[in-house]
Amino acid sequence: MVVDPLGGTRRRRDRLFIMAEILDVAREGVLKTQIMYRANLSFAQLNEYLSLLLDLKLLKMVTSSDKTHYETTDKGLRYLQSYQAIRELLKKGKHNSSDEANSLYLVKRGSQVICSKGPF
């Protein structure tokens, strides 16, 4: 399960968090309804996210017998690892904000986002 490492109760889940949650649920291959219930999505939301994740090749559809399963691809697993690493960096940055020397920052330079220790 993808847990919010920043702590506290989440009122709203952002798009990247929901994508990570779906990919985490689908690691072993699951039915569409299982994704919907485990990721707490409406049917409309589920279809939107499945379409996006399939287009991005983060998720694959596997048809066997008369059932269709969804599985996280290798690219999807890399997304999950990167997502969790970024959340961990943000968590560390939040708790170490008084220690400026060890703080990490995500900085947008043009179309790239880089990780920097600062100062800028």
Biopython code that builds the backbone (N, CA, C, O; Angstrom):
import numpy as np
from Bio.PDB.StructureBuilder import StructureBuilder

atoms = [
    (1, "MET", "N", (0.828, -1.182, 0.000)),
    (1, "MET", "CA", (0.000, 0.000, 0.000)),
    (1, "MET", "C", (0.874, 1.247, 0.000)),
    (1, "MET", "O", (1.861, 1.318, 0.733)),
    (2, "VAL", "N", (0.520, 2.215, -0.808)),
    (2, "VAL", "CA", (1.252, 3.474, -0.854)),
    (2, "VAL", "C", (0.768, 4.332, 0.302)),
    (2, "VAL", "O", (-0.417, 4.650, 0.399)),
    (3, "VAL", "N", (1.691, 4.702, 1.177)),
    (3, "VAL", "CA", (1.353, 5.473, 2.366)),
    (3, "VAL", "C", (1.892, 6.874, 2.207)),
    (3, "VAL", "O", (2.966, 7.075, 1.640)),
    (4, "ASP", "N", (1.153, 7.840, 2.704)),
    (4, "ASP", "CA", (1.619, 9.219, 2.664)),
    (4, "ASP", "C", (2.718, 9.413, 3.699)),
    (4, "ASP", "O", (2.428, 9.487, 4.893)),
    (5, "PRO", "N", (3.991, 9.499, 3.263)),
    (5, "PRO", "CA", (5.088, 9.622, 4.215)),
    (5, "PRO", "C", (5.149, 10.987, 4.876)),
    (5, "PRO", "O", (5.899, 11.168, 5.835)),
    (6, "LEU", "N", (4.385, 11.947, 4.391)),
    (6, "LEU", "CA", (4.408, 13.264, 5.017)),
    (6, "LEU", "C", (3.552, 13.296, 6.269)),
    (6, "LEU", "O", (3.513, 14.295, 6.988)),
    (7, "GLY", "N", (2.863, 12.185, 6.522)),
    (7, "GLY", "CA", (2.098, 12.056, 7.748)),
    (7, "GLY", "C", (0.781, 12.800, 7.695)),
    (7, "GLY", "O", (0.456, 13.477, 6.719)),
    (8, "GLY", "N", (0.047, 12.655, 8.760)),
    (8, "GLY", "CA", (-1.238, 13.334, 8.852)),
    (8, "GLY", "C", (-2.287, 12.660, 7.993)),
    (8, "GLY", "O", (-2.002, 11.743, 7.222)),
    (9, "THR", "N", (-3.485, 13.133, 8.148)),
    (9, "THR", "CA", (-4.562, 12.585, 7.329)),
    (9, "THR", "C", (-4.640, 13.386, 6.039)),
    (9, "THR", "O", (-4.554, 14.614, 6.029)),
    (10, "ARG", "N", (-4.803, 12.657, 4.972)),
    (10, "ARG", "CA", (-4.898, 13.304, 3.667)),
    (10, "ARG", "C", (-6.358, 13.623, 3.384)),
    (10, "ARG", "O", (-7.211, 12.736, 3.434)),
    (11, "ARG", "N", (-6.640, 14.851, 3.097)),
    (11, "ARG", "CA", (-8.001, 15.227, 2.744)),
    (11, "ARG", "C", (-8.248, 14.942, 1.272)),
    (11, "ARG", "O", (-9.289, 14.395, 0.909)),
    (12, "ARG", "N", (-7.310, 15.305, 0.435)),
    (12, "ARG", "CA", (-7.443, 15.088, -0.999)),
    (12, "ARG", "C", (-6.200, 14.371, -1.500)),
    (12, "ARG", "O", (-5.080, 14.688, -1.099)),
    (13, "ARG", "N", (-6.406, 13.421, -2.365)),
    (13, "ARG", "CA", (-5.268, 12.728, -2.964)),
    (13, "ARG", "C", (-4.970, 13.404, -4.293)),
    (13, "ARG", "O", (-5.880, 13.670, -5.078)),
    (14, "ASP", "N", (-3.705, 13.678, -4.542)),
    (14, "ASP", "CA", (-3.368, 14.267, -5.831)),
    (14, "ASP", "C", (-3.287, 13.181, -6.898)),
    (14, "ASP", "O", (-3.298, 11.989, -6.593)),
    (15, "ARG", "N", (-3.206, 13.603, -8.123)),
    (15, "ARG", "CA", (-3.222, 12.696, -9.266)),
    (15, "ARG", "C", (-2.076, 11.684, -9.234)),
    (15, "ARG", "O", (-2.268, 10.504, -9.524)),
    (16, "LEU", "N", (-0.890, 12.160, -8.878)),
    (16, "LEU", "CA", (0.281, 11.279, -8.834)),
    (16, "LEU", "C", (0.140, 10.223, -7.746)),
    (16, "LEU", "O", (0.573, 9.084, -7.920)),
    (17, "PHE", "N", (-0.469, 10.602, -6.619)),
    (17, "PHE", "CA", (-0.690, 9.660, -5.525)),
    (17, "PHE", "C", (-1.677, 8.576, -5.953)),
    (17, "PHE", "O", (-1.458, 7.396, -5.682)),
    (18, "ILE", "N", (-2.757, 8.970, -6.618)),
    (18, "ILE", "CA", (-3.760, 8.001, -7.086)),
    (18, "ILE", "C", (-3.141, 7.057, -8.109)),
    (18, "ILE", "O", (-3.405, 5.855, -8.079)),
    (19, "MET", "N", (-2.323, 7.585, -9.010)),
    (19, "MET", "CA", (-1.650, 6.734, -9.991)),
    (19, "MET", "C", (-0.756, 5.723, -9.285)),
    (19, "MET", "O", (-0.738, 4.549, -9.652)),
    (20, "ALA", "N", (-0.018, 6.167, -8.281)),
    (20, "ALA", "CA", (0.866, 5.270, -7.532)),
    (20, "ALA", "C", (0.050, 4.215, -6.795)),
    (20, "ALA", "O", (0.453, 3.054, -6.721)),
    (21, "GLU", "N", (-1.088, 4.614, -6.254)),
    (21, "GLU", "CA", (-1.940, 3.674, -5.545)),
    (21, "GLU", "C", (-2.449, 2.573, -6.482)),
    (21, "GLU", "O", (-2.443, 1.396, -6.121)),
    (22, "ILE", "N", (-2.883, 2.956, -7.670)),
    (22, "ILE", "CA", (-3.372, 1.981, -8.659)),
    (22, "ILE", "C", (-2.250, 1.030, -9.059)),
    (22, "ILE", "O", (-2.453, -0.182, -9.122)),
    (23, "LEU", "N", (-1.073, 1.575, -9.327)),
    (23, "LEU", "CA", (0.060, 0.745, -9.730)),
    (23, "LEU", "C", (0.470, -0.211, -8.614)),
    (23, "LEU", "O", (0.862, -1.347, -8.877)),
    (24, "ASP", "N", (0.379, 0.245, -7.387)),
    (24, "ASP", "CA", (0.717, -0.607, -6.246)),
    (24, "ASP", "C", (-0.294, -1.753, -6.121)),
    (24, "ASP", "O", (0.093, -2.897, -5.881)),
    (25, "VAL", "N", (-1.557, -1.455, -6.281)),
    (25, "VAL", "CA", (-2.611, -2.470, -6.203)),
    (25, "VAL", "C", (-2.445, -3.513, -7.307)),
    (25, "VAL", "O", (-2.708, -4.696, -7.094)),
    (26, "ALA", "N", (-2.009, -3.071, -8.482)),
    (26, "ALA", "CA", (-1.948, -3.953, -9.649)),
    (26, "ALA", "C", (-0.609, -4.683, -9.812)),
    (26, "ALA", "O", (-0.370, -5.283, -10.860)),
    (27, "ARG", "N", (0.244, -4.649, -8.829)),
    (27, "ARG", "CA", (1.557, -5.313, -8.940)),
    (27, "ARG", "C", (1.439, -6.777, -9.337)),
    (27, "ARG", "O", (2.191, -7.241, -10.193)),
    (28, "GLU", "N", (0.527, -7.501, -8.743)),
    (28, "GLU", "CA", (0.392, -8.940, -8.978)),
    (28, "GLU", "C", (-0.669, -9.276, -10.023)),
    (28, "GLU", "O", (-0.872, -10.447, -10.344)),
    (29, "GLY", "N", (-1.333, -8.281, -10.545)),
    (29, "GLY", "CA", (-2.406, -8.512, -11.497)),
    (29, "GLY", "C", (-3.746, -8.609, -10.797)),
    (29, "GLY", "O", (-3.954, -9.508, -9.982)),
    (30, "VAL", "N", (-4.650, -7.705, -11.098)),
    (30, "VAL", "CA", (-5.957, -7.665, -10.446)),
    (30, "VAL", "C", (-7.049, -7.321, -11.448)),
    (30, "VAL", "O", (-6.784, -6.809, -12.536)),
    (31, "LEU", "N", (-8.277, -7.613, -11.055)),
    (31, "LEU", "CA", (-9.431, -7.255, -11.863)),
    (31, "LEU", "C", (-9.742, -5.766, -11.700)),
    (31, "LEU", "O", (-9.325, -5.130, -10.733)),
    (32, "LYS", "N", (-10.476, -5.235, -12.658)),
    (32, "LYS", "CA", (-10.838, -3.826, -12.660)),
    (32, "LYS", "C", (-11.580, -3.434, -11.369)),
    (32, "LYS", "O", (-11.299, -2.391, -10.779)),
    (33, "THR", "N", (-12.516, -4.272, -10.945)),
    (33, "THR", "CA", (-13.291, -3.950, -9.741)),
    (33, "THR", "C", (-12.416, -3.937, -8.495)),
    (33, "THR", "O", (-12.650, -3.151, -7.578)),
    (34, "GLN", "N", (-11.406, -4.807, -8.457)),
    (34, "GLN", "CA", (-10.497, -4.825, -7.307)),
    (34, "GLN", "C", (-9.716, -3.515, -7.218)),
    (34, "GLN", "O", (-9.509, -2.974, -6.131)),
    (35, "ILE", "N", (-9.285, -3.014, -8.376)),
    (35, "ILE", "CA", (-8.575, -1.728, -8.390)),
    (35, "ILE", "C", (-9.505, -0.633, -7.870)),
    (35, "ILE", "O", (-9.113, 0.192, -7.044)),
    (36, "MET", "N", (-10.737, -0.639, -8.366)),
    (36, "MET", "CA", (-11.709, 0.393, -7.992)),
    (36, "MET", "C", (-11.916, 0.421, -6.475)),
    (36, "MET", "O", (-11.895, 1.492, -5.868)),
    (37, "TYR", "N", (-12.113, -0.739, -5.864)),
    (37, "TYR", "CA", (-12.371, -0.788, -4.425)),
    (37, "TYR", "C", (-11.121, -0.524, -3.593)),
    (37, "TYR", "O", (-11.187, 0.215, -2.611)),
    (38, "ARG", "N", (-9.995, -1.105, -3.961)),
    (38, "ARG", "CA", (-8.771, -0.938, -3.162)),
    (38, "ARG", "C", (-8.208, 0.476, -3.250)),
    (38, "ARG", "O", (-7.629, 0.978, -2.286)),
    (39, "ALA", "N", (-8.379, 1.122, -4.410)),
    (39, "ALA", "CA", (-7.879, 2.494, -4.570)),
    (39, "ALA", "C", (-8.964, 3.527, -4.245)),
    (39, "ALA", "O", (-8.729, 4.731, -4.344)),
    (40, "ASN", "N", (-10.148, 3.049, -3.860)),
    (40, "ASN", "CA", (-11.255, 3.920, -3.473)),
    (40, "ASN", "C", (-11.591, 4.945, -4.563)),
    (40, "ASN", "O", (-11.559, 6.154, -4.331)),
    (41, "LEU", "N", (-11.913, 4.436, -5.751)),
    (41, "LEU", "CA", (-12.239, 5.281, -6.899)),
    (41, "LEU", "C", (-13.653, 5.008, -7.375)),
    (41, "LEU", "O", (-14.172, 3.905, -7.203)),
    (42, "SER", "N", (-14.272, 6.012, -7.971)),
    (42, "SER", "CA", (-15.556, 5.801, -8.627)),
    (42, "SER", "C", (-15.290, 5.102, -9.958)),
    (42, "SER", "O", (-14.148, 5.032, -10.411)),
    (43, "PHE", "N", (-16.341, 4.589, -10.575)),
    (43, "PHE", "CA", (-16.186, 3.900, -11.854)),
    (43, "PHE", "C", (-15.648, 4.858, -12.923)),
    (43, "PHE", "O", (-14.798, 4.478, -13.729)),
    (44, "ALA", "N", (-16.139, 6.087, -12.926)),
    (44, "ALA", "CA", (-15.674, 7.082, -13.902)),
    (44, "ALA", "C", (-14.199, 7.417, -13.684)),
    (44, "ALA", "O", (-13.430, 7.497, -14.642)),
    (45, "GLN", "N", (-13.806, 7.610, -12.426)),
    (45, "GLN", "CA", (-12.400, 7.896, -12.122)),
    (45, "GLN", "C", (-11.519, 6.720, -12.532)),
    (45, "GLN", "O", (-10.454, 6.908, -13.121)),
    (46, "LEU", "N", (-11.967, 5.519, -12.220)),
    (46, "LEU", "CA", (-11.212, 4.312, -12.552)),
    (46, "LEU", "C", (-10.937, 4.250, -14.044)),
    (46, "LEU", "O", (-9.797, 4.030, -14.453)),
    (47, "ASN", "N", (-11.962, 4.441, -14.859)),
    (47, "ASN", "CA", (-11.788, 4.384, -16.308)),
    (47, "ASN", "C", (-10.828, 5.444, -16.821)),
    (47, "ASN", "O", (-10.035, 5.186, -17.727)),
    (48, "GLU", "N", (-10.900, 6.646, -16.237)),
    (48, "GLU", "CA", (-9.995, 7.729, -16.636)),
    (48, "GLU", "C", (-8.539, 7.367, -16.326)),
    (48, "GLU", "O", (-7.656, 7.523, -17.170)),
    (49, "TYR", "N", (-8.305, 6.882, -15.105)),
    (49, "TYR", "CA", (-6.941, 6.537, -14.705)),
    (49, "TYR", "C", (-6.414, 5.313, -15.446)),
    (49, "TYR", "O", (-5.244, 5.284, -15.826)),
    (50, "LEU", "N", (-7.253, 4.304, -15.657)),
    (50, "LEU", "CA", (-6.808, 3.125, -16.403)),
    (50, "LEU", "C", (-6.397, 3.512, -17.820)),
    (50, "LEU", "O", (-5.373, 3.052, -18.325)),
    (51, "SER", "N", (-7.191, 4.347, -18.446)),
    (51, "SER", "CA", (-6.869, 4.803, -19.798)),
    (51, "SER", "C", (-5.518, 5.520, -19.820)),
    (51, "SER", "O", (-4.685, 5.255, -20.686)),
    (52, "LEU", "N", (-5.308, 6.419, -18.876)),
    (52, "LEU", "CA", (-4.056, 7.169, -18.782)),
    (52, "LEU", "C", (-2.868, 6.235, -18.548)),
    (52, "LEU", "O", (-1.855, 6.325, -19.241)),
    (53, "LEU", "N", (-2.999, 5.337, -17.569)),
    (53, "LEU", "CA", (-1.891, 4.442, -17.222)),
    (53, "LEU", "C", (-1.583, 3.452, -18.350)),
    (53, "LEU", "O", (-0.425, 3.089, -18.555)),
    (54, "LEU", "N", (-2.600, 3.021, -19.072)),
    (54, "LEU", "CA", (-2.374, 2.138, -20.227)),
    (54, "LEU", "C", (-1.674, 2.903, -21.345)),
    (54, "LEU", "O", (-0.755, 2.375, -21.971)),
    (55, "ASP", "N", (-2.095, 4.142, -21.604)),
    (55, "ASP", "CA", (-1.464, 4.972, -22.642)),
    (55, "ASP", "C", (0.003, 5.242, -22.327)),
    (55, "ASP", "O", (0.847, 5.265, -23.224)),
    (56, "LEU", "N", (0.299, 5.446, -21.046)),
    (56, "LEU", "CA", (1.679, 5.724, -20.619)),
    (56, "LEU", "C", (2.518, 4.456, -20.487)),
    (56, "LEU", "O", (3.715, 4.520, -20.208)),
    (57, "LYS", "N", (1.882, 3.310, -20.689)),
    (57, "LYS", "CA", (2.529, 2.000, -20.589)),
    (57, "LYS", "C", (3.064, 1.720, -19.185)),
    (57, "LYS", "O", (4.067, 1.027, -19.013)),
    (58, "LEU", "N", (2.373, 2.273, -18.185)),
    (58, "LEU", "CA", (2.695, 1.992, -16.796)),
    (58, "LEU", "C", (1.903, 0.783, -16.299)),
    (58, "LEU", "O", (2.240, 0.168, -15.288)),
    (59, "LEU", "N", (0.851, 0.464, -17.035)),
    (59, "LEU", "CA", (-0.052, -0.633, -16.710)),
    (59, "LEU", "C", (-0.326, -1.394, -17.994)),
    (59, "LEU", "O", (-0.368, -0.803, -19.073)),
    (60, "LYS", "N", (-0.514, -2.706, -17.883)),
    (60, "LYS", "CA", (-0.858, -3.498, -19.067)),
    (60, "LYS", "C", (-2.111, -4.309, -18.779)),
    (60, "LYS", "O", (-2.386, -4.689, -17.641)),
    (61, "MET", "N", (-2.856, -4.560, -19.841)),
    (61, "MET", "CA", (-4.079, -5.335, -19.750)),
    (61, "MET", "C", (-3.760, -6.746, -20.222)),
    (61, "MET", "O", (-3.213, -6.928, -21.310)),
    (62, "VAL", "N", (-4.098, -7.742, -19.414)),
    (62, "VAL", "CA", (-3.838, -9.135, -19.737)),
    (62, "VAL", "C", (-5.172, -9.871, -19.755)),
    (62, "VAL", "O", (-5.877, -9.921, -18.748)),
    (63, "THR", "N", (-5.513, -10.445, -20.917)),
    (63, "THR", "CA", (-6.763, -11.177, -21.033)),
    (63, "THR", "C", (-6.464, -12.663, -21.013)),
    (63, "THR", "O", (-5.692, -13.167, -21.828)),
    (64, "SER", "N", (-7.091, -13.367, -20.058)),
    (64, "SER", "CA", (-6.957, -14.818, -19.978)),
    (64, "SER", "C", (-8.343, -15.388, -19.744)),
    (64, "SER", "O", (-9.112, -14.872, -18.932)),
    (65, "SER", "N", (-8.650, -16.445, -20.455)),
    (65, "SER", "CA", (-9.992, -17.032, -20.398)),
    (65, "SER", "C", (-11.003, -15.958, -20.770)),
    (65, "SER", "O", (-10.963, -15.414, -21.873)),
    (66, "ASP", "N", (-11.902, -15.658, -19.856)),
    (66, "ASP", "CA", (-12.913, -14.645, -20.133)),
    (66, "ASP", "C", (-12.755, -13.413, -19.252)),
    (66, "ASP", "O", (-13.640, -12.558, -19.217)),
    (67, "LYS", "N", (-11.625, -13.317, -18.535)),
    (67, "LYS", "CA", (-11.410, -12.198, -17.616)),
    (67, "LYS", "C", (-10.219, -11.353, -18.062)),
    (67, "LYS", "O", (-9.260, -11.848, -18.654)),
    (68, "THR", "N", (-10.315, -10.081, -17.761)),
    (68, "THR", "CA", (-9.240, -9.144, -18.064)),
    (68, "THR", "C", (-8.613, -8.678, -16.760)),
    (68, "THR", "O", (-9.291, -8.143, -15.883)),
    (69, "HIS", "N", (-7.315, -8.887, -16.647)),
    (69, "HIS", "CA", (-6.546, -8.452, -15.480)),
    (69, "HIS", "C", (-5.687, -7.262, -15.877)),
    (69, "HIS", "O", (-5.364, -7.072, -17.049)),
    (70, "TYR", "N", (-5.329, -6.476, -14.894)),
    (70, "TYR", "CA", (-4.418, -5.350, -15.101)),
    (70, "TYR", "C", (-3.183, -5.588, -14.254)),
    (70, "TYR", "O", (-3.277, -5.930, -13.075)),
    (71, "GLU", "N", (-2.015, -5.402, -14.874)),
    (71, "GLU", "CA", (-0.743, -5.613, -14.179)),
    (71, "GLU", "C", (0.157, -4.409, -14.360)),
    (71, "GLU", "O", (0.168, -3.779, -15.418)),
    (72, "THR", "N", (0.907, -4.095, -13.324)),
    (72, "THR", "CA", (1.889, -3.026, -13.384)),
    (72, "THR", "C", (3.074, -3.485, -14.225)),
    (72, "THR", "O", (3.593, -4.582, -14.020)),
    (73, "THR", "N", (3.500, -2.658, -15.163)),
    (73, "THR", "CA", (4.642, -2.987, -16.023)),
    (73, "THR", "C", (5.949, -2.639, -15.299)),
    (73, "THR", "O", (5.932, -2.060, -14.212)),
    (74, "ASP", "N", (7.070, -2.996, -15.912)),
    (74, "ASP", "CA", (8.375, -2.621, -15.350)),
    (74, "ASP", "C", (8.496, -1.098, -15.268)),
    (74, "ASP", "O", (9.027, -0.556, -14.299)),
    (75, "LYS", "N", (7.998, -0.426, -16.294)),
    (75, "LYS", "CA", (8.012, 1.038, -16.291)),
    (75, "LYS", "C", (7.159, 1.568, -15.140)),
    (75, "LYS", "O", (7.522, 2.554, -14.499)),
    (76, "GLY", "N", (6.033, 0.918, -14.880)),
    (76, "GLY", "CA", (5.170, 1.295, -13.763)),
    (76, "GLY", "C", (5.848, 1.089, -12.424)),
    (76, "GLY", "O", (5.690, 1.902, -11.513)),
    (77, "LEU", "N", (6.601, 0.009, -12.299)),
    (77, "LEU", "CA", (7.348, -0.245, -11.060)),
    (77, "LEU", "C", (8.414, 0.825, -10.842)),
    (77, "LEU", "O", (8.650, 1.252, -9.712)),
    (78, "ARG", "N", (9.058, 1.258, -11.931)),
    (78, "ARG", "CA", (10.047, 2.341, -11.823)),
    (78, "ARG", "C", (9.368, 3.640, -11.383)),
    (78, "ARG", "O", (9.921, 4.399, -10.587)),
    (79, "TYR", "N", (8.149, 3.891, -11.915)),
    (79, "TYR", "CA", (7.377, 5.062, -11.494)),
    (79, "TYR", "C", (7.126, 5.003, -9.980)),
    (79, "TYR", "O", (7.307, 5.994, -9.273)),
    (80, "LEU", "N", (6.707, 3.832, -9.498)),
    (80, "LEU", "CA", (6.434, 3.677, -8.067)),
    (80, "LEU", "C", (7.675, 3.953, -7.224)),
    (80, "LEU", "O", (7.599, 4.642, -6.207)),
    (81, "GLN", "N", (8.816, 3.415, -7.649)),
    (81, "GLN", "CA", (10.060, 3.631, -6.910)),
    (81, "GLN", "C", (10.425, 5.114, -6.893)),
    (81, "GLN", "O", (10.800, 5.653, -5.852)),
    (82, "SER", "N", (10.314, 5.765, -8.039)),
    (82, "SER", "CA", (10.646, 7.193, -8.132)),
    (82, "SER", "C", (9.681, 8.027, -7.302)),
    (82, "SER", "O", (10.091, 8.955, -6.605)),
    (83, "TYR", "N", (8.400, 7.693, -7.382)),
    (83, "TYR", "CA", (7.391, 8.426, -6.616)),
    (83, "TYR", "C", (7.681, 8.324, -5.124)),
    (83, "TYR", "O", (7.644, 9.327, -4.411)),
    (84, "GLN", "N", (7.971, 7.115, -4.654)),
    (84, "GLN", "CA", (8.241, 6.923, -3.229)),
    (84, "GLN", "C", (9.536, 7.627, -2.813)),
    (84, "GLN", "O", (9.622, 8.151, -1.703)),
    (85, "ALA", "N", (10.537, 7.642, -3.690)),
    (85, "ALA", "CA", (11.795, 8.333, -3.376)),
    (85, "ALA", "C", (11.571, 9.837, -3.259)),
    (85, "ALA", "O", (12.123, 10.479, -2.365)),
    (86, "ILE", "N", (10.769, 10.401, -4.150)),
    (86, "ILE", "CA", (10.482, 11.835, -4.094)),
    (86, "ILE", "C", (9.697, 12.171, -2.832)),
    (86, "ILE", "O", (9.984, 13.169, -2.170)),
    (87, "ARG", "N", (8.712, 11.347, -2.494)),
    (87, "ARG", "CA", (7.926, 11.591, -1.276)),
    (87, "ARG", "C", (8.834, 11.525, -0.043)),
    (87, "ARG", "O", (8.671, 12.302, 0.899)),
    (88, "GLU", "N", (9.786, 10.596, -0.059)),
    (88, "GLU", "CA", (10.725, 10.475, 1.059)),
    (88, "GLU", "C", (11.615, 11.719, 1.140)),
    (88, "GLU", "O", (11.887, 12.211, 2.236)),
    (89, "LEU", "N", (12.068, 12.227, 0.001)),
    (89, "LEU", "CA", (12.866, 13.456, -0.001)),
    (89, "LEU", "C", (12.073, 14.623, 0.565)),
    (89, "LEU", "O", (12.598, 15.427, 1.335)),
    (90, "LEU", "N", (10.806, 14.711, 0.179)),
    (90, "LEU", "CA", (9.964, 15.798, 0.671)),
    (90, "LEU", "C", (9.731, 15.666, 2.173)),
    (90, "LEU", "O", (9.692, 16.660, 2.898)),
    (91, "LYS", "N", (9.578, 14.432, 2.625)),
    (91, "LYS", "CA", (9.386, 14.181, 4.055)),
    (91, "LYS", "C", (10.626, 14.611, 4.830)),
    (91, "LYS", "O", (10.520, 15.272, 5.863)),
    (92, "LYS", "N", (11.806, 14.233, 4.325)),
    (92, "LYS", "CA", (13.051, 14.607, 4.991)),
    (92, "LYS", "C", (13.228, 16.111, 4.982)),
    (92, "LYS", "O", (13.654, 16.694, 5.979)),
    (93, "GLY", "N", (12.904, 16.746, 3.861)),
    (93, "GLY", "CA", (13.012, 18.197, 3.754)),
    (93, "GLY", "C", (12.112, 18.903, 4.745)),
    (93, "GLY", "O", (12.481, 19.942, 5.291)),
    (94, "LYS", "N", (10.928, 18.346, 4.983)),
    (94, "LYS", "CA", (9.959, 18.946, 5.920)),
    (94, "LYS", "C", (10.462, 18.837, 7.353)),
    (94, "LYS", "O", (10.344, 19.792, 8.120)),
    (95, "HIS", "N", (11.020, 17.692, 7.725)),
    (95, "HIS", "CA", (11.457, 17.480, 9.104)),
    (95, "HIS", "C", (12.819, 18.093, 9.401)),
    (95, "HIS", "O", (13.139, 18.320, 10.568)),
    (96, "ASN", "N", (13.619, 18.364, 8.396)),
    (96, "ASN", "CA", (14.958, 18.922, 8.597)),
    (96, "ASN", "C", (15.037, 20.368, 8.139)),
    (96, "ASN", "O", (16.124, 20.854, 7.823)),
    (97, "SER", "N", (13.912, 21.064, 8.097)),
    (97, "SER", "CA", (13.910, 22.415, 7.548)),
    (97, "SER", "C", (14.808, 23.370, 8.335)),
    (97, "SER", "O", (15.281, 24.358, 7.773)),
    (98, "SER", "N", (15.053, 23.105, 9.607)),
    (98, "SER", "CA", (15.924, 23.981, 10.382)),
    (98, "SER", "C", (17.397, 23.737, 10.066)),
    (98, "SER", "O", (18.234, 24.608, 10.306)),
    (99, "ASP", "N", (17.717, 22.577, 9.537)),
    (99, "ASP", "CA", (19.090, 22.242, 9.191)),
    (99, "ASP", "C", (19.312, 22.546, 7.716)),
    (99, "ASP", "O", (19.224, 21.652, 6.874)),
    (100, "GLU", "N", (19.598, 23.794, 7.406)),
    (100, "GLU", "CA", (19.694, 24.264, 6.017)),
    (100, "GLU", "C", (20.757, 23.511, 5.212)),
    (100, "GLU", "O", (20.588, 23.321, 4.008)),
    (101, "ALA", "N", (21.841, 23.083, 5.851)),
    (101, "ALA", "CA", (22.922, 22.418, 5.128)),
    (101, "ALA", "C", (22.504, 21.072, 4.559)),
    (101, "ALA", "O", (23.041, 20.655, 3.533)),
    (102, "ASN", "N", (21.561, 20.379, 5.193)),
    (102, "ASN", "CA", (21.140, 19.063, 4.736)),
    (102, "ASN", "C", (19.841, 19.076, 3.951)),
    (102, "ASN", "O", (19.367, 18.022, 3.528)),
    (103, "SER", "N", (19.256, 20.251, 3.748)),
    (103, "SER", "CA", (17.969, 20.334, 3.067)),
    (103, "SER", "C", (18.120, 20.102, 1.571)),
    (103, "SER", "O", (19.094, 20.528, 0.949)),
    (104, "LEU", "N", (17.137, 19.421, 1.014)),
    (104, "LEU", "CA", (17.089, 19.194, -0.423)),
    (104, "LEU", "C", (15.912, 19.962, -0.993)),
    (104, "LEU", "O", (14.879, 20.109, -0.340)),
    (105, "TYR", "N", (16.072, 20.449, -2.212)),
    (105, "TYR", "CA", (15.021, 21.220, -2.860)),
    (105, "TYR", "C", (14.765, 20.656, -4.245)),
    (105, "TYR", "O", (15.691, 20.222, -4.930)),
    (106, "LEU", "N", (13.503, 20.664, -4.655)),
    (106, "LEU", "CA", (13.152, 20.342, -6.025)),
    (106, "LEU", "C", (12.992, 21.675, -6.743)),
    (106, "LEU", "O", (12.161, 22.499, -6.358)),
    (107, "VAL", "N", (13.784, 21.883, -7.780)),
    (107, "VAL", "CA", (13.809, 23.156, -8.480)),
    (107, "VAL", "C", (13.471, 22.929, -9.942)),
    (107, "VAL", "O", (13.994, 22.009, -10.571)),
    (108, "LYS", "N", (12.592, 23.772, -10.488)),
    (108, "LYS", "CA", (12.244, 23.663, -11.898)),
    (108, "LYS", "C", (13.132, 24.609, -12.686)),
    (108, "LYS", "O", (13.161, 25.813, -12.432)),
    (109, "ARG", "N", (13.858, 24.046, -13.647)),
    (109, "ARG", "CA", (14.708, 24.819, -14.546)),
    (109, "ARG", "C", (14.247, 24.529, -15.958)),
    (109, "ARG", "O", (14.545, 23.464, -16.498)),
    (110, "GLY", "N", (13.527, 25.455, -16.564)),
    (110, "GLY", "CA", (12.956, 25.201, -17.889)),
    (110, "GLY", "C", (11.916, 24.108, -17.773)),
    (110, "GLY", "O", (10.961, 24.233, -17.007)),
    (111, "SER", "N", (12.095, 23.046, -18.524)),
    (111, "SER", "CA", (11.142, 21.933, -18.471)),
    (111, "SER", "C", (11.643, 20.811, -17.568)),
    (111, "SER", "O", (10.985, 19.777, -17.452)),
    (112, "GLN", "N", (12.786, 20.995, -16.935)),
    (112, "GLN", "CA", (13.354, 19.955, -16.085)),
    (112, "GLN", "C", (13.139, 20.272, -14.603)),
    (112, "GLN", "O", (13.138, 21.435, -14.197)),
    (113, "VAL", "N", (12.958, 19.230, -13.816)),
    (113, "VAL", "CA", (12.914, 19.375, -12.368)),
    (113, "VAL", "C", (14.155, 18.672, -11.833)),
    (113, "VAL", "O", (14.384, 17.491, -12.096)),
    (114, "ILE", "N", (14.954, 19.428, -11.074)),
    (114, "ILE", "CA", (16.195, 18.860, -10.545)),
    (114, "ILE", "C", (16.176, 18.917, -9.025)),
    (114, "ILE", "O", (15.451, 19.705, -8.418)),
    (115, "CYS", "N", (16.980, 18.074, -8.442)),
    (115, "CYS", "CA", (17.122, 18.043, -6.995)),
    (115, "CYS", "C", (18.411, 18.789, -6.655)),
    (115, "CYS", "O", (19.473, 18.494, -7.204)),
    (116, "SER", "N", (18.307, 19.750, -5.753)),
    (116, "SER", "CA", (19.468, 20.561, -5.437)),
    (116, "SER", "C", (19.543, 20.792, -3.921)),
    (116, "SER", "O", (18.525, 20.777, -3.229)),
    (117, "LYS", "N", (20.743, 21.001, -3.430)),
    (117, "LYS", "CA", (20.930, 21.281, -2.013)),
    (117, "LYS", "C", (20.859, 22.789, -1.735)),
    (117, "LYS", "O", (20.790, 23.196, -0.575)),
    (118, "GLY", "N", (20.874, 23.624, -2.790)),
    (118, "GLY", "CA", (20.833, 25.062, -2.588)),
    (118, "GLY", "C", (22.227, 25.558, -2.224)),
    (118, "GLY", "O", (23.132, 24.724, -2.199)),
    (119, "PRO", "N", (22.480, 26.773, -1.951)),
    (119, "PRO", "CA", (21.606, 27.924, -2.220)),
    (119, "PRO", "C", (21.507, 28.205, -3.715)),
    (119, "PRO", "O", (22.305, 27.712, -4.513)),
    (120, "PHE", "N", (20.535, 28.987, -4.064)),
    (120, "PHE", "CA", (20.264, 29.227, -5.480)),
    (120, "PHE", "C", (20.815, 30.556, -5.856)),
    (120, "PHE", "O", (20.700, 30.968, -7.010)),
]
sb = StructureBuilder()
sb.init_structure("model")
sb.init_model(0)
sb.init_chain("A")
sb.init_seg("    ")
for serial, (resi, resn, name, xyz) in enumerate(atoms, 1):
    if name == "N":
        sb.init_residue(resn, " ", resi, " ")
    sb.init_atom(name, np.array(xyz, "f"), 0.0, 1.0, " ", f" {name:<3s}", serial, name[0])
structure = sb.get_structure()
